[in-house]
Every structure is written in structure tokens, then in C-alpha cells.
């Protein structure tokens, strides 16, 4: 065998070994999981009345747009108005820039310019303002971890963090509480 034949044979064996080695070390294709970006449904300019387990109204929602996430069944809402009934059947009015609703409707997260007004004609009318408010309709409770301002005739209270019992119309500020009292405005 000539040197050319030997060199060709060596190069051929090296090419086969290299090809086999590359084939064995190839990466497994990775499965690409993509979350759907399309909602399962959209509502425009709507009103929804949600009922509790006993068939009573737990909340009413009015908004210009609602989108349900197809993956986890949560909802995002633009400029919602929530009407939350108290134990007397009167309704708190709660507004915000956006809202997120859990798939089981057990929690509503309101964000941006949140304003909650006590029912019209309430004995002690009050207005609550904050940037974040979490509402739990089944429990008739609301919480916040940020600055909250509560205004009633003749007084203003501010604090960081809040817990509210919407049925009994009780609000408790949790820390850094300040109160301004103006008896003339009552």
C-alpha cells in the first residue's frame, strides 16, 4: 500500500470516529413550553353578579374590559367598580385602575388609585384610599400592606397596613398610624 492509500485510510477512520463521537454527544432537543398569550375570553362593558355558597350576592362587578387567562383561569380587569354588600344589604363601592381575580374568586387584588366608599346613607360614612387593596369576598374582609387613608366626617386617619371587616364596617390600621380630628367638620 502506498503512503497515499495509508493516509486516505487513516483519514477515513478518523472521520468515522469523529462522526460517531459527535452523534453520541449531540444535545437532546429541549421541549419548548409557551404560555398562551390569548385569553380564553374577553368581556367588554359588562356587569357580573357573583353569588356565594348560599345564593346571596357576594359582589357585583362593572368594568369596560375583563380578560380571563387561559392557563390559570385568573382574570385581569381594567378600571373596575366592585359593589360589595354589607350585612345590611348596602353596598361598598370600590374602584381602582386595575384588578386581578383568583380563579376561584376567593381573592381580588386592586391596584392603582384604589378608592372605597362606604354605602350611601351609612351612619358613619367613610372613604378609604390606597394604592393596593386585597379583598376577600367570601370572608367580607379587605387588607392592605401599604399606606392607607381613611376619611370620615371630622377626621382623617392614615397608617401603613390595614385590615377591614366589610360586613361590620370596621377598619383597623396596623402601623405608623396618624389621626387628624376636626370636630367642626362633623
C-alpha positions in Angstrom: 0.0 0.0 0.0 1.3 3.4 -0.9 1.6 6.3 1.5 -1.4 7.9 -0.2 -3.6 4.8 0.4 -2.5 4.6 4.0 -3.2 8.3 4.6 -6.6 8.0 3.0 -7.5 5.0 5.2 -6.3 6.8 8.4 -8.3 10.0 7.4 -11.4 7.8 6.7 -11.2 6.0 10.0 -10.7 9.4 11.8 -13.7 10.8 10.0 -15.9 7.9 11.0 -14.7 8.0 14.7 -15.3 11.8 14.8 -18.7 11.5 13.2 -19.7 8.7 15.7 -18.4 10.8 18.6 -20.4 13.9 17.5 -23.5 11.7 17.0 -23.2 10.3 20.6 -22.7 13.8 22.2 -25.5 15.6 20.4 -27.8 17.6 22.7 -31.3 16.3 23.2 -33.9 18.7 21.7 -35.5 20.7 24.5 -39.2 20.9 24.7 -40.4 24.5 24.4 -43.3 25.4 26.6 -45.0 28.5 25.7 -47.7 30.1 27.8 -50.7 31.1 25.8 -51.0 34.9 25.3 -54.5 34.8 24.2 -57.2 35.0 26.9 -59.8 32.3 27.0 -62.5 35.0 26.8 -62.9 38.8 26.9 -65.8 40.9 28.1 -66.4 44.5 27.2 -68.7 46.9 29.1 -70.2 44.4 31.3 -71.8 43.7 34.7 -71.4 40.4 36.6 -73.2 39.5 39.9 -71.3 36.8 41.8 -73.2 34.7 44.4 -71.8 33.0 47.5 -72.5 29.4 48.5 -75.9 30.3 49.9 -77.0 32.0 46.7 -76.6 35.6 48.1 -74.8 38.3 46.3 -71.1 38.3 47.3 -70.1 41.1 44.8 -71.2 42.9 41.7 -68.6 43.9 39.1 -68.8 46.5 36.4 -65.9 47.3 34.1 -65.1 48.2 30.5 -62.8 45.2 30.0 -62.1 41.8 31.5 -59.8 39.1 30.2 -59.6 35.5 31.6 -56.1 33.9 31.4 -56.5 30.6 29.5 -53.7 28.9 31.5 -54.6 29.6 35.2 -58.2 30.9 34.8 -57.4 34.1 36.7 -58.9 37.4 35.4 -57.5 40.8 34.8 -59.8 43.8 34.8 -59.4 47.4 33.6 -60.9 50.2 35.8 -63.3 48.0 37.7 -66.1 49.1 40.0 -66.9 46.5 42.7 -70.0 46.7 44.7 -69.6 44.7 47.9 -72.7 44.2 50.1 -72.5 44.6 53.9 -74.7 42.7 56.4 -77.5 45.2 55.9 -77.6 44.7 52.2 -76.0 48.1 51.5 -73.0 48.2 49.1 -69.5 49.4 49.4 -68.2 51.0 46.2 -64.6 50.1 45.4 -62.8 51.4 42.4 -59.2 51.1 41.1 -57.1 51.3 37.9 -56.7 47.5 37.6 -57.8 44.3 39.3 -56.8 40.7 39.4 -59.3 38.0 40.4 -58.2 34.5 41.6 -59.6 31.5 39.6 -61.9 30.5 42.5 -63.0 34.2 43.1 -61.7 34.0 46.6 -59.4 37.0 46.3 -59.4 40.3 44.4 -56.3 42.4 44.1 -56.9 46.0 43.3 -54.0 48.2 42.2 -53.6 51.9 41.5 -55.7 54.7 42.9 -57.9 52.4 45.0 -60.9 54.3 46.5 -63.5 52.5 48.6 -66.7 54.4 49.7 -68.9 53.1 52.5 -72.6 52.5 51.5 -74.6 55.6 50.8 -76.6 56.7 53.8 -74.2 55.0 56.2 -74.4 56.2 59.8 -70.6 56.9 59.7 -69.8 57.5 56.0 -66.1 56.9 55.2 -63.8 56.9 52.3 -60.7 54.7 52.1 -57.8 55.5 49.7 -54.7 53.4 49.0 -52.6 52.1 46.1 -53.1 48.4 46.9 -56.1 46.6 48.4 -56.8 42.9 48.6 -60.4 41.9 49.0 -61.7 38.5 50.2 -65.4 38.4 49.2 -66.2 35.1 50.9 -64.8 36.4 54.2 -66.1 40.0 53.7 -62.6 41.2 54.5 -60.0 43.5 52.9 -56.3 44.0 53.6 -53.5 46.3 52.5 -49.8 46.4 53.2 -49.2 50.0 52.0 -50.2 53.5 53.1 -54.0 53.8 53.7 -56.0 56.9 54.3 -59.5 56.7 55.9 -61.6 59.9 55.9 -64.8 60.3 57.8 -66.7 63.5 58.7 -64.5 65.4 61.1 -61.5 63.1 61.0 -58.8 61.6 58.8 -56.6 58.6 59.8 -53.5 57.4 58.0 -51.4 54.3 58.5 -49.4 51.6 56.9 -51.2 48.3 56.6 -54.8 47.7 57.1 -57.4 45.1 57.9 -61.1 45.7 57.4 -64.3 43.8 58.2 -66.6 45.0 55.5 -69.7 43.3 56.9 -69.3 45.1 60.3 -67.8 48.3 58.8 -64.7 48.1 61.0 -61.3 49.2 59.7 -58.0 48.7 61.7 -54.8 50.5 60.6 -51.8 48.4 61.6 -48.7 50.7 61.9 -47.5 54.3 61.8 -51.0 55.5 62.5 -51.7 59.2 62.5 -55.1 60.9 63.1 -56.3 64.4 62.4 -59.5 65.4 64.2 -61.6 68.4 63.2 -64.8 68.5 65.3 -66.1 71.5 63.3 -66.5 69.3 60.2 -68.8 66.8 61.8 
